[in-house]
Amino acid sequence: MEQTAPKKGGALRVVLPIVVTVLFGAAYYYLALPALNLQSREFWAFLGILLVVWLLCALLTSGVMRMDRGDVRVQGKLKGLRFRIPLIALGVIVLFNIIGGIVSAPIFHAQSYYELLDVQTGDFASDVAEISYSEIPMLDRDSSVQLGKRALGSIGATSNLVSQFEVADYEYSQINYQGEPVRVAPLEYGNLIKWFNNRADGLPGYIVVNMVTQEARLVRLEEGMKISNSEHFGRNLYRVLRFRYPTMMFGDVNFEIDEDGTPWWICSRIVKTIGIFGGTDIHGAVLVNAVTGESAYYEDVPTWVDRVYNADLVVEQYNYHGTLVNGWVNSWLGQKGITTTTEGYNYIAQNDDVYLYTGVTSAGEDESNVGFILVNQRTKEARYYNITGAEEYSAMSSAQGAVQHLHYTATFPILLNISNEPTYFMALKDSAELVKMYAMVNVADYQITATGASVEACQRNYEALLAENGIQVTDPVIPADQDTVSGTLADLRSVVVEGTTLFYLTMEDGRSYVLSAASCPEAVLLNPGDRVTITFELGEGDILTAVSVAKE
């Protein structure tokens, strides 16, 4: 009986596609870093790409597909397991993702999507305490970016830092640091060559912008940050996360510093809670020390961490809560009781946590809010406040209109409690993103709009307008660690001591006070005869750390 000789290269046709696919998959995984998780769309895309590579290799090695003068031609039929396996697997992946998306949709799980965010009703006057001037954040992100660049540039053109590093403008996370609202951003390598020259020492520091005093400073580290987004290969932050936690899905990665000034990366862990791909939520976070690279996963993150829940995710979850309150059908047809967030948000510092603030409006296209929400970005505790009034952009237009001759633009407002009145507070900036004035707009009546060159002046003007409109003004609350004095200024003198400018204020009753220019820059505007109120803390050497000095 005549035997048929095996086809030449038969083993190679089977092995080569597998080898090429494995090598391509390893390179793709190293670069794209998909989570090895069945609920990750990126994981299924990764598998799909590998199957396509396998199929192409099988076609090229089988002779079914060939190149003819630059054109790809297919001849013959696709037979054999090396074709059927990847084709069937591709079909299964596509079908699984389509079905998974359908069964996870809100139409089948309206109640579950509604319950993603547990919203409690709050009392504004008791929940949102009146805060002192030392706690009001006066800068938005764009202004912080400009100040951060200047802080790095101010150390001198000859410095190695200026020539080799830049500020990571995509960061500037707002956090509470040692009781004050600040924005922080790490340095990053200027380019690939500068990374190669400086990688041994790491990133030398980070920028801190105080949102109250508007002071920006560069913090130098004794040991550089070895783990960051601008690193390459094994020290890249996302590669560190993926190789240590291969199955975890990660959301936002925020740069923060603890109370000792140690830099950390806060990496929120994403979970899918509805169906297969629906109900995106956060379950704890991985904390990575930016200097040492040490990491740990926390279901309950430490209290010094301020940002775990991404603002966009919180807004998305509230919109589910507001639109699905009476079921999926009502969200499209009747729309009874439907509310959604407005087109912006901001952050408020409260009780050493950072809260997301956004207005809530009804389904109709009007220019008013029916209330607003505050959401703790560490715990996702959410409270709704039923206070009707102008929406944020109407308030911004009102503030800009009050100084229209100056062509200033208003930042997106934050919400303050001024004399138990919900009040929009915003900065007014010039074209260079520098803060020039401040504005307060009453939420209930945005015609009550006050501006001032300082926060103190703005609040005095605002409270005067409240009184004119028959709204009772309460006395401001002075924190326990602060004190206040009032009187007429009899004499004012300044002196420079070891590079620090000190102001000596003498009142008509003989009392004297010493203030530093750094803590009280507005003191330079005072003159003898002014009636003033000084809110202060006692600093070192009996020098007052002024919270505010206001003319009456």
C-alpha positions as CSV (number, residue, x, y, z in Angstrom):
1,M,0.0,0.0,0.0
2,E,1.4,3.3,-1.0
3,Q,2.0,5.8,1.9
4,T,1.5,9.6,1.5
5,A,4.5,11.6,2.6
6,P,3.8,14.3,5.2
7,K,3.5,17.8,3.8
8,K,6.7,19.8,4.0
9,G,6.6,22.2,6.9
10,G,3.4,20.8,8.5
11,A,4.7,21.1,12.1
12,L,6.0,24.6,11.4
13,R,2.5,25.7,10.2
14,V,1.1,24.6,13.6
15,V,3.9,25.9,15.9
16,L,4.7,29.2,14.2
17,P,1.3,30.9,14.7
18,I,1.4,29.8,18.4
19,V,4.9,31.2,18.9
20,V,4.2,34.5,17.1
21,T,0.9,34.9,19.1
22,V,2.6,34.3,22.4
23,L,5.4,36.7,21.7
24,F,3.0,39.4,20.4
25,G,0.7,38.8,23.4
26,A,3.6,39.2,25.9
27,A,4.7,42.5,24.2
28,Y,1.1,43.8,24.0
29,Y,0.4,42.9,27.7
30,Y,3.5,44.7,28.8
31,L,2.5,47.8,26.9
32,A,-1.3,47.9,27.3
33,L,-1.5,46.3,30.8
34,P,-5.0,44.9,30.7
35,A,-6.5,43.5,33.9
36,L,-6.8,39.7,33.8
37,N,-10.5,40.0,34.9
38,L,-13.6,38.6,33.2
39,Q,-15.4,41.9,33.9
40,S,-12.8,44.0,32.1
41,R,-13.6,45.0,28.5
42,E,-9.8,45.5,28.0
43,F,-9.2,41.9,28.9
44,W,-11.7,40.6,26.2
45,A,-10.2,43.0,23.7
46,F,-6.7,41.6,24.6
47,L,-7.9,38.0,23.9
48,G,-9.6,39.1,20.7
49,I,-6.4,40.7,19.4
50,L,-4.4,37.6,20.2
51,L,-6.9,35.4,18.3
52,V,-6.7,37.8,15.3
53,V,-2.9,37.5,15.3
54,W,-3.1,33.7,15.5
55,L,-5.6,33.6,12.6
56,L,-3.4,35.9,10.4
57,C,-0.3,33.8,11.1
58,A,-2.2,30.6,10.3
59,L,-3.5,32.1,7.1
60,L,0.0,33.2,6.0
61,T,1.7,29.9,6.8
62,S,-1.0,27.7,5.3
63,G,-0.8,29.1,1.8
64,V,-4.5,30.1,1.9
65,M,-3.4,33.7,2.0
66,R,-0.5,35.0,-0.1
67,M,1.1,38.2,-1.2
68,D,1.0,39.0,-4.9
69,R,2.9,42.1,-5.9
70,G,1.8,43.9,-2.8
71,D,-1.8,42.7,-2.9
72,V,-3.2,40.2,-0.3
73,R,-5.1,37.4,-2.0
74,V,-7.0,34.5,-0.4
75,Q,-7.1,31.2,-2.2
76,G,-8.7,28.0,-1.1
77,K,-10.9,27.3,1.9
78,L,-10.2,27.7,5.6
79,K,-10.0,24.1,6.9
80,G,-8.5,22.6,9.9
81,L,-8.5,23.3,13.7
82,R,-5.9,26.1,13.3
83,F,-8.6,28.1,11.6
84,R,-11.7,26.9,13.3
85,I,-10.4,27.5,16.9
86,P,-9.6,31.2,16.6
87,L,-12.8,31.9,14.5
88,I,-15.1,30.1,17.0
89,A,-13.3,31.8,19.9
90,L,-13.7,35.2,18.3
91,G,-17.3,34.6,17.8
92,V,-17.8,33.5,21.4
93,I,-15.9,36.7,22.7
94,V,-18.1,39.0,20.5
95,L,-21.3,37.2,21.5
96,F,-20.3,37.3,25.2
97,N,-19.6,41.0,25.2
98,I,-22.8,41.8,23.4
99,I,-24.9,39.7,25.7
100,G,-23.0,40.9,28.8
101,G,-23.6,44.5,27.8
102,I,-27.4,43.9,27.3
103,V,-27.9,41.9,30.5
104,S,-26.1,44.6,32.5
105,A,-28.1,47.5,31.1
106,P,-30.2,49.8,33.3
107,I,-33.4,48.7,31.6
108,F,-33.1,45.3,33.4
109,H,-31.6,46.7,36.7
110,A,-33.2,50.1,37.3
111,Q,-33.5,49.6,41.0
112,S,-29.9,48.5,41.4
113,Y,-28.5,51.4,39.4
114,Y,-30.7,53.8,41.5
115,E,-29.2,52.3,44.7
116,L,-25.5,52.7,43.5
117,L,-25.4,56.0,45.4
118,D,-27.1,56.2,48.9
119,V,-28.3,59.8,49.1
120,Q,-29.5,61.1,52.4
121,T,-31.3,64.4,53.0
122,G,-29.2,66.9,54.9
123,D,-29.8,70.2,56.8
124,F,-27.7,72.9,55.3
125,A,-27.3,75.2,58.3
126,S,-26.1,72.3,60.6
127,D,-24.2,70.2,58.0
128,V,-22.3,73.0,56.2
129,A,-20.7,75.1,59.0
130,E,-19.6,78.6,58.5
131,I,-15.9,78.6,57.9
132,S,-13.2,81.2,58.5
133,Y,-11.2,83.0,55.8
134,S,-8.3,80.6,56.4
135,E,-10.4,77.7,55.1
136,I,-11.9,79.1,52.0
137,P,-10.2,77.8,48.8
138,M,-9.7,80.9,46.6
139,L,-8.0,79.2,43.6
140,D,-9.3,76.9,40.9
141,R,-7.2,74.3,39.1
142,D,-6.1,76.5,36.2
143,S,-4.8,79.2,38.5
144,S,-3.0,76.6,40.5
145,V,-1.3,75.3,37.4
146,Q,0.0,78.8,36.6
147,L,1.3,79.3,40.1
148,G,3.0,75.9,40.1
149,K,4.8,76.7,36.9
150,R,6.0,80.0,38.4
151,A,7.2,78.3,41.6
152,L,9.4,75.9,39.6
153,G,10.7,78.7,37.4
154,S,11.4,81.0,40.3
155,I,14.3,78.8,41.6
156,G,16.5,80.2,38.8
157,A,17.2,79.4,35.2
158,T,20.6,77.9,36.1
159,S,19.0,75.3,38.3
160,N,19.1,71.7,37.2
161,L,15.5,71.3,38.2
162,V,14.3,73.9,35.7
163,S,16.2,72.4,32.8
164,Q,15.4,68.7,33.5
165,F,11.9,68.6,35.0
166,E,8.4,69.9,34.5
167,V,5.3,70.0,36.7
168,A,2.8,67.3,35.9
169,D,-0.1,69.6,35.0
170,Y,-2.6,66.7,34.7
171,E,-2.4,66.2,38.4
172,Y,-3.0,69.1,40.9
173,S,-5.3,67.0,43.1
174,Q,-7.1,69.1,45.7
175,I,-6.5,67.7,49.2
176,N,-6.5,68.8,52.8
177,Y,-2.9,69.0,54.1
178,Q,-2.3,69.9,57.7
179,G,-5.7,71.5,58.0
180,E,-5.5,73.6,54.8
181,P,-6.9,73.1,51.3
182,V,-4.1,72.7,48.9
183,R,-3.4,71.3,45.4
184,V,-0.4,69.0,44.8
185,A,1.4,67.9,41.7
186,P,4.6,65.9,41.2
187,L,7.4,66.9,39.0
188,E,8.0,64.8,35.9
189,Y,10.9,64.2,33.5
190,G,11.1,66.7,30.6
191,N,11.5,64.1,28.0
192,L,13.0,60.6,27.4
193,I,16.6,61.8,27.3
194,K,16.1,63.7,30.6
195,W,14.6,60.6,32.1
196,F,17.6,58.6,31.1
197,N,20.0,61.2,32.6
198,N,18.1,61.5,35.9
199,R,16.4,58.1,36.5
200,A,18.9,57.0,39.1
201,D,17.9,59.7,41.5
202,G,14.2,59.8,40.6
203,L,11.9,62.8,40.7
204,P,13.3,65.4,43.2
205,G,10.0,66.8,44.6
206,Y,6.5,68.1,44.1
207,I,4.6,71.4,44.0
208,V,2.2,72.5,46.8
209,V,-0.2,75.3,46.1
210,N,-2.1,76.7,49.1
211,M,-5.6,77.5,47.9
212,V,-6.1,80.1,50.6
213,T,-2.9,82.1,50.7
214,Q,-2.2,81.5,47.0
215,E,1.4,80.5,47.9
216,A,3.0,78.0,45.6
217,R,6.2,76.2,46.7
218,L,8.5,73.4,45.6
219,V,9.0,70.7,48.2
220,R,12.4,69.0,47.8
221,L,12.7,65.4,48.9
222,E,15.8,63.9,50.5
223,E,15.3,60.8,48.4
224,G,13.7,61.1,44.9
225,M,10.4,59.5,43.8
226,K,11.2,56.3,42.0
227,I,7.6,55.4,41.1
228,S,5.5,57.7,38.8
229,N,3.6,58.0,35.6
230,S,6.6,59.5,33.8
231,E,8.8,56.5,34.6
232,H,9.5,53.8,32.1
233,F,9.8,50.0,32.3
234,G,9.5,48.4,35.7
235,R,9.2,51.7,37.7
236,N,6.2,53.0,35.7
237,L,3.3,53.3,38.2
238,Y,0.8,51.4,36.0
239,R,3.3,48.6,35.4
240,V,3.9,48.3,39.2
241,L,0.2,48.0,39.8
242,R,-0.5,45.5,37.1
243,F,2.3,43.1,37.9
244,R,1.5,43.2,41.7
245,Y,-2.3,43.1,41.3
246,P,-2.9,41.4,37.9
247,T,-6.6,40.9,38.3
248,M,-7.6,44.3,39.8
249,M,-9.2,46.9,37.6
250,F,-8.1,50.4,38.5
251,G,-9.8,53.8,38.0
252,D,-8.4,57.2,38.8
253,V,-4.9,57.4,40.1
254,N,-4.3,60.5,42.3
255,F,-1.2,62.0,43.7
256,E,-1.5,62.9,47.4
257,I,0.8,63.6,50.3
258,D,0.2,62.5,53.9
259,E,0.5,64.7,56.9
260,D,4.3,64.2,57.0
261,G,4.6,65.3,53.4
262,T,5.4,61.8,52.1
263,P,4.2,61.4,48.5
264,W,1.7,58.6,47.6
265,W,-0.2,57.4,44.6
266,I,-3.9,56.6,45.5
267,C,-5.1,54.0,43.0
268,S,-8.9,53.4,43.2
269,R,-10.0,49.8,42.6
270,I,-12.9,49.5,40.2
271,V,-15.5,46.7,40.6
272,K,-18.6,45.9,38.5
273,T,-21.6,45.3,40.7
274,I,-24.5,44.8,38.3
275,G,-24.7,42.0,35.7
276,I,-21.3,41.5,34.0
277,F,-20.1,44.9,32.9
278,G,-22.5,47.3,34.7
279,G,-22.7,49.2,38.0
280,T,-19.2,50.6,38.1
281,D,-18.2,51.3,41.6
282,I,-15.1,51.7,43.8
283,H,-14.0,49.1,46.4
284,G,-11.0,50.4,48.3
285,A,-7.7,51.5,46.9
286,V,-4.1,50.5,46.5
287,L,-1.6,53.0,48.1
288,V,1.8,53.1,46.5
289,N,4.7,55.0,48.2
290,A,6.1,57.2,45.4
291,V,9.6,57.1,47.0
292,T,10.1,53.5,48.1
293,G,7.6,51.8,45.8
294,E,6.0,49.9,48.7
295,S,2.3,49.2,48.2
296,A,-0.7,47.8,50.0
297,Y,-4.4,47.4,49.3
298,Y,-7.0,48.8,51.7
299,E,-10.7,48.1,51.6
300,D,-11.0,50.9,54.2
301,V,-8.5,53.6,53.1
302,P,-6.6,55.6,55.8
303,T,-8.4,58.8,56.9
304,W,-5.6,61.1,55.7
305,V,-6.5,60.0,52.1
306,D,-8.9,62.6,50.5
307,R,-9.7,61.3,47.0
308,V,-10.8,57.7,46.3
309,Y,-14.0,58.3,44.4
310,N,-13.6,60.0,41.0
311,A,-15.9,63.0,40.5
312,D,-17.2,61.9,37.2
313,L,-18.1,58.5,38.6
314,V,-20.0,60.1,41.5
315,V,-21.8,62.4,39.1
316,E,-22.7,59.4,36.9
317,Q,-24.1,57.5,39.9
318,Y,-26.2,60.4,41.1
319,N,-27.6,60.8,37.6
320,Y,-28.7,57.2,37.7
321,H,-30.2,57.9,41.2
322,G,-32.0,60.9,39.9
323,T,-33.3,59.6,36.6
324,L,-34.3,56.1,37.7
325,V,-36.1,57.2,40.9
326,N,-39.4,56.0,39.5
327,G,-38.2,53.2,37.2
328,W,-36.6,53.0,33.7
329,V,-39.8,53.6,31.7
330,N,-40.5,56.8,33.7
331,S,-36.9,58.0,32.9
332,W,-37.9,58.1,29.2
333,L,-41.6,58.8,29.1
334,G,-43.3,60.4,32.1
335,Q,-40.1,61.7,33.7
336,K,-41.9,62.3,37.0
337,G,-39.6,63.4,39.8
338,I,-36.5,63.2,37.6
339,T,-33.4,65.2,38.6
340,T,-29.9,65.4,37.2
341,T,-26.7,67.2,38.1
342,T,-25.7,70.5,36.5
343,E,-22.8,70.7,34.0
344,G,-20.0,71.3,36.5
345,Y,-18.7,70.5,40.0
346,N,-16.2,71.8,42.5
347,Y,-14.7,70.7,45.8
348,I,-15.3,71.9,49.4
349,A,-13.1,71.2,52.4
350,Q,-15.1,70.0,55.4
351,N,-13.9,68.3,58.6
352,D,-10.5,67.3,57.1
353,D,-12.2,65.7,54.1
354,V,-12.8,66.8,50.6
355,Y,-16.4,66.9,49.3
356,L,-17.6,67.0,45.8
357,Y,-20.2,69.8,45.3
358,T,-22.6,70.0,42.3
359,G,-26.0,71.4,41.8
360,V,-29.1,69.4,41.0
361,T,-31.7,70.5,38.5
362,S,-35.0,69.1,37.2
363,A,-35.5,67.3,33.9
364,G,-36.8,70.5,32.2
365,E,-34.3,72.8,30.5
366,D,-34.5,75.7,33.0
367,E,-31.8,77.8,34.6
368,S,-32.5,77.0,38.2
369,N,-31.5,74.4,40.7
370,V,-33.8,72.4,42.9
371,G,-31.0,71.6,45.3
372,F,-27.4,70.4,45.5
373,I,-25.4,67.4,46.8
374,L,-22.2,67.1,48.8
375,V,-20.4,63.8,48.4
376,N,-17.4,62.7,50.5
377,Q,-14.7,61.7,48.1
378,R,-13.2,59.2,50.5
379,T,-16.3,57.4,51.8
380,K,-18.9,58.3,49.1
381,E,-21.3,59.5,51.9
382,A,-23.8,61.7,50.0
383,R,-26.2,64.3,51.2
384,Y,-28.9,66.2,49.3
385,Y,-30.0,69.7,50.2
386,N,-33.4,70.8,49.0
387,I,-32.5,74.5,48.3
388,T,-33.9,76.1,45.2
389,G,-32.2,78.9,43.4
390,A,-30.0,79.9,40.5
391,E,-27.8,77.3,38.8
392,E,-24.1,77.9,38.9
393,Y,-23.6,79.4,35.4
394,S,-26.3,82.0,36.1
395,A,-24.5,82.9,39.3
396,M,-21.2,83.1,37.4
397,S,-22.8,85.4,34.8
398,S,-24.2,87.6,37.6
399,A,-20.7,87.9,39.2
400,Q,-19.1,88.7,35.8
401,G,-21.8,91.3,35.1
402,A,-21.0,93.1,38.3
403,V,-17.4,93.8,37.0
404,Q,-18.1,93.7,33.3
405,H,-15.9,96.7,32.7
406,L,-12.9,94.8,33.9
407,H,-13.6,91.7,31.6
408,Y,-12.9,89.2,34.4
409,T,-14.0,85.6,34.2
410,A,-15.5,83.7,37.1
411,T,-14.4,80.3,38.3
412,F,-16.9,77.6,38.9
413,P,-18.4,78.4,42.3
414,I,-18.2,76.6,45.6
415,L,-20.9,76.6,48.1
416,L,-20.5,78.4,51.5
417,N,-22.6,79.1,54.5
418,I,-22.6,82.8,55.0
419,S,-24.9,83.9,57.9
420,N,-26.8,80.6,57.4
421,E,-27.5,81.6,53.8
422,P,-26.4,79.2,51.0
423,T,-24.0,81.3,49.0
424,Y,-22.0,80.8,45.8
425,F,-18.4,81.9,46.2
426,M,-16.1,82.3,43.2
427,A,-12.9,84.0,42.2
428,L,-12.7,86.5,39.4
429,K,-9.6,86.1,37.2
430,D,-8.0,88.1,34.5
431,S,-6.8,86.8,31.1
432,A,-3.5,85.5,32.8
433,E,-5.5,83.3,35.2
434,L,-4.5,85.5,38.1
435,V,-7.2,86.1,40.8
436,K,-8.0,89.8,41.0
437,M,-11.3,89.9,43.0
438,Y,-13.9,87.7,44.7
439,A,-17.7,87.4,44.4
440,M,-20.5,86.1,46.5
441,V,-23.9,85.4,45.0
442,N,-27.0,84.4,47.0
443,V,-28.3,81.0,45.8
444,A,-31.9,81.8,46.4
445,D,-31.7,85.2,44.7
446,Y,-28.8,85.7,42.4
447,Q,-29.5,89.4,42.1
448,I,-27.8,89.7,45.5
449,T,-24.3,89.8,44.2
450,A,-21.3,91.3,46.0
451,T,-17.7,91.7,44.9
452,G,-14.5,92.7,46.7
453,A,-10.8,92.9,46.3
454,S,-10.4,90.6,49.3
455,V,-12.6,87.9,50.8
456,E,-13.2,90.0,53.8
457,A,-14.3,93.0,51.8
458,C,-16.5,90.7,49.6
459,Q,-18.2,89.2,52.7
460,R,-18.8,92.7,54.2
461,N,-20.4,93.9,51.0
462,Y,-22.4,90.7,50.7
463,E,-23.8,90.9,54.3
464,A,-24.7,94.5,53.8
465,L,-26.7,93.5,50.7
466,L,-28.4,90.7,52.7
467,A,-29.4,93.2,55.4
468,E,-30.7,95.6,52.7
469,N,-32.9,92.8,51.4
470,G,-34.3,91.9,54.8
471,I,-32.2,88.8,55.5
472,Q,-30.9,88.6,59.0
473,V,-27.1,88.5,59.2
474,T,-25.6,86.4,62.0
475,D,-22.2,87.1,63.6
476,P,-19.4,85.0,62.1
477,V,-18.2,82.0,64.1
478,I,-14.7,82.3,65.4
479,P,-13.0,78.9,65.8
480,A,-11.8,77.9,69.3
481,D,-8.1,78.3,68.3
482,Q,-8.6,81.8,67.0
483,D,-9.4,85.2,68.6
484,T,-10.5,88.5,67.3
485,V,-9.9,92.2,68.3
486,S,-11.4,95.4,67.0
487,G,-10.4,99.0,67.3
488,T,-9.1,102.1,65.6
489,L,-5.5,102.0,64.3
490,A,-3.4,104.8,65.9
491,D,0.0,103.9,64.3
492,L,1.4,101.4,61.8
493,R,5.0,100.7,61.2
494,S,7.0,98.0,59.4
495,V,10.5,96.6,59.8
496,V,12.4,93.8,58.1
497,V,13.9,91.2,60.5
498,E,16.0,88.4,59.1
499,G,14.4,88.8,55.7
500,T,10.8,88.8,57.1
501,T,8.7,92.0,57.0
502,L,6.8,92.6,60.2
503,F,4.0,95.1,60.8
504,Y,3.6,96.8,64.2
505,L,0.0,97.8,64.8
506,T,-0.9,100.2,67.7
507,M,-4.5,100.8,68.6
508,E,-5.9,104.0,70.1
509,D,-6.4,102.2,73.4
510,G,-2.7,101.4,73.6
511,R,-2.8,97.7,72.6
512,S,-0.1,96.6,70.1
513,Y,0.1,93.7,67.8
514,V,2.9,92.3,65.5
515,L,1.9,90.6,62.2
516,S,4.1,89.1,59.6
517,A,3.7,90.2,56.0
518,A,3.5,86.5,54.9
519,S,0.4,85.8,57.0
520,C,-1.2,89.2,56.5
521,P,-0.3,90.8,53.1
522,E,-3.3,93.1,53.3
523,A,-1.8,95.0,56.3
524,V,0.2,97.1,53.8
525,L,-3.1,98.7,52.8
526,L,-3.9,99.9,56.3
527,N,-3.5,103.5,57.5
528,P,-3.7,105.2,60.9
529,G,-7.3,106.1,61.7
530,D,-8.7,102.9,60.1
531,R,-11.2,101.0,62.1
532,V,-10.1,97.4,61.9
533,T,-11.0,93.9,63.1
534,I,-8.1,91.4,63.4
535,T,-8.8,87.7,63.5
536,F,-5.7,85.8,64.5
537,E,-3.8,82.9,66.0
538,L,-0.8,83.4,68.3
539,G,2.4,82.3,66.5
540,E,6.0,81.9,67.5
541,G,7.6,84.8,69.5
542,D,4.3,86.5,70.2
543,I,3.9,87.2,66.5
544,L,0.3,86.9,65.4
545,T,-0.6,84.6,62.6
546,A,-3.3,86.7,61.0
547,V,-6.3,85.0,59.6
548,S,-7.7,88.3,58.4
549,V,-7.4,92.0,58.9
550,A,-10.6,93.8,57.8
551,K,-11.4,97.5,57.6
552,E,-14.8,98.3,59.1
